[in-house]
Every structure is written in structure tokens, then in C-alpha cells.
Amino acid sequence: MRGPEVSQAKPPRVIRVVTAGASETFGLYESPGREYPRQLEDTLNARLRDVPIACGKWNAQVLNAAMPGMSLPTIDQDIRLRVHPLNPDFIVLYATPPAYLYDAAPVVASPDSLNQVAPRLPARNALFPRVADRLRTQLKSLLPALLQDRIRQHEIRVMLEGHPRYWRFTSVPQERVKAFEADLRHTVGSIRSTGAIPVLVTHGNRFAGSAKTDVGAMRQWEKFYPRASGQTIVAFDSAARLTTIAVARDSQAVLIDLATTLGRSHGSAFADYSHFTDLGAGLAAGTVGGAILAGSGGPLATACSDSGPR
């Protein structure tokens, strides 16, 4: 996990929070140590110092279980296999709904317990297995924004030319919304199976509620999901927000409508189409932290019960 090393056993008088998600949660553009899970831990501990607890001082520990590119079915699997033994009090889920706009809907990752031997790559690949892609990405980032946008336009056009016209989503595909809902409901069940309280967070983006569209950032988003137009991606994210709210209500999970909070930042919360700036990560941390302590019904609520601290 990204962050400080911790013991698998949860220390006494510690509220353990696990943040699950993809690159938005893992952290991408934030300053070192300023990704939202790290700021969330700071926020929780600052607020816990002001909470009068008769049976002793409590601290918060936030474990960042996210990985870039992690789909909701894989997050579900990760919660059951890797997170469960950590005995979390809360699991905060910040899913990436636009992942359902790939060519095929997300599916669970293949287990790594099959003991299959990976195919041997050509010897020349050992010299630069990933360096070429990373170098190409870094070189692109040095190009003027206008030229980067034209390159993306070309790459999207080439991608579309390789598929029939009806391949692209020009409106919200309802079957993909239903797939997102089904996976979200299943993940809530997996969270509850760990004994943790599920916290569902709506996904924010740079464009929802904005009067002016950042065309360059929109094209950057389309580059990742070329099967959908930029407007369709935004509309799908909005539909997923409503779905998240409904699932949280039905399952009695803690709901945090972060998309609405971030939408008031006029774009300053985002470094690109959906990844946070330091400010955005701080807004996420403050919003999530406040909700966890306000209506949790978690360990603080029973800290001095007859059964003792959890």
C-alpha cells in the first residue's frame, strides 16, 4: 500500500480507515505526501484531538489500498483478499465510473494464485520493458498544450477509424450504468463482510456543473475512453453519481457527495479531468473525514461501552 508501513494487527484505540479506488485515490499530481488519504489521516487526527473520550486518546490510521487503473470488480476482490485481514473500521470507496466506458465492461482480475509461469519475453525487452513508454509520456508533457491536444485528436481519430461508426457511445449506455450499479452493490456487501462500515463517495470531475468547458482537458479524458465522446463521459459520471447515492441509501452506507463539493471549486480541485490538485485532495480529505466522525456509529460510538474499545 502507498504510505507508511503499518502492522497487520490494528493497535488499540486506533480507528483504521482503508481508502479503496484507482489513481484518484492513489495520488497522481499531488505534492509528496499530499494525496487525499494522507491528508485524510491528518484531518482525522486533528479532529480526534478535540474529541473528549473518557476511556483514552484515540488516533486514526489511513491505509491507501488504491492502485492506478483498478476497476471496481478488482477493488471488490482486493477488499475480500487483501484488506479483510487488516480489520478496518471504515472502507472508503471512491470508484472510477468512466472505466465502464472502455471497449468492454470491467471484470475481476485473474487470481495470482494459479502459479502460472509468465511467458518469457525476448531478451531485447529486458533492457527497456517500460522505459520507452515512460520516456514517450515525459517527452509529450514537454510539448506545448496546443500540440499535445492535436496529437490527442489524431490518436482518437485513428482509434475511431478502426471501428464501425456505431461502436462509439454518443449517449449514456444504460447497460453499463446497470453493470456499475451491480458491481457497486456487490462491493458494499464485500465491505460489510470485513466488519467495516462502507463509505461511498461520489466521483467528481472538472466539467460537471462548469459553465465553460476546458476543451484540452476534455480531449485528454476522451483519449483514455475513446469509445465515448467527452460529453458522454461527463453524462455517464453524473448518472453514476445518482446510482451511488441510491446504492448508499438502499444499503445504509455512509454517503459522501464529494462530486458536488468539488464542483464548487471552479476547476481548481483538479489537475486534469478528474485527478486532484493539493487543494482538491484537501477538500476530499476534509469532506470524508468530517462524514466519518459525524455519523459513523463506529468505534468512537462504543469506545466506553461495557465491551470496551474495539
Phi, psi and omega in degrees: 000153179279126180132186181297151176291141178225161176283153177293321178286132180284127179295159177294152179055039176237130171268113182262121180245130175250127176260125182245141180164202182246218188294332179298322180276319179303320182105134184225307185252355183290159173296158180305129179076011181247007174298157192299325177298322179291319177292328178297318179298317178299317181297313181298316182291326177295320180284328179293333178297336181262002181267119179284113179242115187295332186260022173125169181281138179245151176231162177250146178228119182250123179254123182271097183268006184285157173218139177304135178081005183287122179276165181299316177299325179286324174300315178304312179298318182295322178297318182288325188262321187253322186277324185310313182294350183276355177054055181287151174274324179225142169238116182264118184254116175242086184283167178245087184304323181300346176299342178279005177254009171294174181306318176236149179295151181298147175228165182294146179290152176292136179301147178268013182263013182278350180057035177276142179271128180293144179298143181285130180274158175304147184301327182296334181290339182294337182287326182210067182298324181229353185299320184299315180295319181294318180296319179298318179297317180295320180295321178299322182294341179275349181283154175303148184303321181297318180292321176300319181295321179293323177296317179296318178303315180296315182296321178294317181297318178297318179299315182291326180294340179274004182226156176295160186300323183284356182294327186279140175281116176256356173215170184294119178284111186294331179293331177284326175298318179295323178295318176299316180298315181298317180293323180295316179297320180294322180293322176301318177298321178294322178297315180296329180294340178277349185090000181273160174273124179284135177238112182261129183241127179289144185277130180258160175212168187290340194255335184298124178078003181274137180284334182236130182270130173280099187298320181297315179294324178297317180294326177298321178292317178300327180300325179280332181231066186295346180287347181236144173289162180302317180297325179291322178298314180297317180295322178295318179299322178293319177296321179293328176299312179297323178295318179298318179298317180294318180295318179298319179295313183295324185263002180057039174272160173289129181250134174233112181275070184294329180304319179292318179298313181291331180296338180278357184275356180057038175090346184289346179280349188240136176275336175217227182283328182210356181268146190281149159276178174302320179296314180298318178297323177293320177297317178298315182297315181295319181291314180294316181298317179298320181291322181297316183280335185281312188233035190284316190066020185268214189297328180295328182292336182239020187300325183244030177284174181298332183279351178083176181299148180289000000 
